[in-house]
Amino acid sequence: VSIYLNFMGNTEEAFRWYAAVFRSEITSFERMRAVSLDPGAPPLSEAELDLVMHVELPILGGAVLMGTDMLESMGHELRLGNNMTINLEPEELGETQRLFAALSEGGSDVMPLTLMFWGAQWGTCCDRFGIRWMFNWQEPAT
């Protein structure tokens, strides 16, 4: 379980500050230019290519803050309610599917579990109480 934070262009600044506050080190940092876009997707501007695609920062008790910059060109809009998501990474695909089905039932903003370019089954939903959940299951390395 980790906490995923969304920003509009200042993820890097925020995470450098959080690293100082928690006296921790960023363990993963990728820019948008590292992403393989879908063939039909519109290209990102140079400014958007420099934004943060993914960052990770261990904080307290094994908890990890993760984050990304939202993209205006893709219609993303930061608002209270979509600025934070609880990220779940269950050990089994069946459990991932069960949790996704239960938490998305009666919810909204559902993006079904889909195989993503980083090799994970990934999806999101906002549950019936307005809490955002993200699922990220990867087959264990053998």
C-alpha positions in Angstrom: 0.0 0.0 0.0 1.3 3.4 -0.9 0.0 6.9 -1.3 -0.1 8.4 -4.8 -0.2 12.2 -5.2 -1.1 14.2 -8.3 0.3 17.7 -9.1 -0.1 20.2 -12.0 3.6 20.7 -12.9 5.3 20.9 -9.6 5.7 17.3 -8.6 9.5 17.5 -8.6 9.5 20.6 -6.4 7.0 18.9 -3.9 9.0 15.7 -3.7 12.3 17.5 -3.2 10.7 19.3 -0.3 9.1 16.1 1.1 12.6 14.4 0.9 14.0 17.2 3.0 11.1 17.1 5.5 11.3 13.3 5.9 15.1 13.2 5.7 14.7 10.5 3.0 16.0 9.9 -0.5 14.0 9.7 -3.7 14.3 6.0 -4.9 12.6 6.3 -8.3 12.3 9.3 -10.7 11.1 9.2 -14.3 10.1 12.0 -16.7 7.3 11.9 -19.2 9.8 11.5 -22.0 10.5 8.0 -20.7 6.9 6.9 -21.5 5.9 5.0 -24.7 2.7 6.7 -25.7 -0.1 4.8 -27.5 0.3 5.1 -31.3 -2.9 7.2 -31.6 -2.1 9.5 -28.7 -1.3 13.1 -29.4 2.4 14.0 -28.9 3.4 15.8 -25.7 4.9 19.3 -25.8 8.6 19.8 -24.8 7.4 21.3 -21.5 5.2 18.3 -20.8 8.0 15.9 -21.7 10.0 17.4 -18.9 7.3 16.8 -16.3 7.4 14.0 -13.8 5.9 10.7 -14.9 6.6 8.8 -11.7 8.5 9.4 -8.5 8.8 7.4 -5.2 9.9 8.5 -1.8 10.0 6.2 1.3 8.7 8.1 4.3 7.7 6.5 7.7 7.1 2.9 8.7 7.6 1.4 5.2 5.1 3.9 3.7 6.0 5.3 0.3 4.8 8.5 -1.3 4.5 8.3 -5.1 3.6 11.0 -7.5 3.0 12.3 -11.0 2.3 15.5 -12.9 -1.1 15.7 -14.5 -1.2 16.8 -18.2 -3.3 19.7 -19.3 -3.0 18.6 -22.9 -4.9 15.4 -22.0 -7.6 17.3 -20.2 -6.3 16.6 -16.7 -7.5 19.0 -14.1 -6.4 19.0 -10.5 -9.2 19.4 -8.0 -9.9 18.3 -4.4 -10.6 14.6 -4.6 -8.3 13.6 -7.4 -5.1 15.0 -5.9 -4.5 11.8 -3.8 -5.1 8.1 -4.4 -4.5 5.0 -2.3 -2.3 2.6 -4.3 -2.8 -1.1 -3.8 -0.3 -3.7 -5.0 -1.8 -7.1 -4.0 0.4 -10.2 -4.4 -2.2 -12.1 -6.5 -4.1 -11.2 -9.6 -7.3 -12.8 -8.3 -7.2 -10.6 -5.2 -6.5 -7.5 -7.3 -9.6 -8.3 -9.4 -11.7 -9.0 -6.3 -10.7 -5.7 -4.6 -11.2 -3.7 -7.8 -14.7 -5.1 -8.4 -15.7 -4.5 -4.8 -14.3 -1.0 -4.5 -15.6 0.2 -7.9 -19.1 -1.2 -7.4 -21.4 1.9 -7.1 -18.4 4.1 -7.7 -17.3 6.5 -10.5 -14.3 7.4 -12.6 -13.6 3.7 -13.2 -10.7 2.8 -15.5 -10.8 -1.0 -15.8 -7.8 -3.2 -15.0 -5.7 -3.1 -18.2 -2.2 -4.4 -19.1 0.1 -1.3 -19.2 3.4 -0.6 -20.8 5.3 -1.2 -17.6 4.0 -4.8 -17.5 1.3 -4.4 -14.8 -2.4 -4.9 -14.6 -3.4 -1.3 -13.7 -6.8 0.4 -13.0 -8.4 3.1 -10.9 -11.8 3.9 -9.4 -13.4 6.3 -7.1 -15.5 4.3 -4.6 -19.0 5.2 -3.5 -17.7 7.3 -0.6 -15.5 9.4 -2.9 -12.1 7.8 -2.1 -9.8 7.2 -5.1 -8.1 3.8 -5.4 -5.4 2.6 -7.8 -4.5 -1.0 -8.5 -1.1 -2.1 -9.8 -0.5 -5.8 -10.0 2.7 -7.2 -11.5 3.5 -10.9 -11.9 6.3 -11.8 -9.4 9.7 -12.1 -10.9 10.9 -15.7 -11.1 
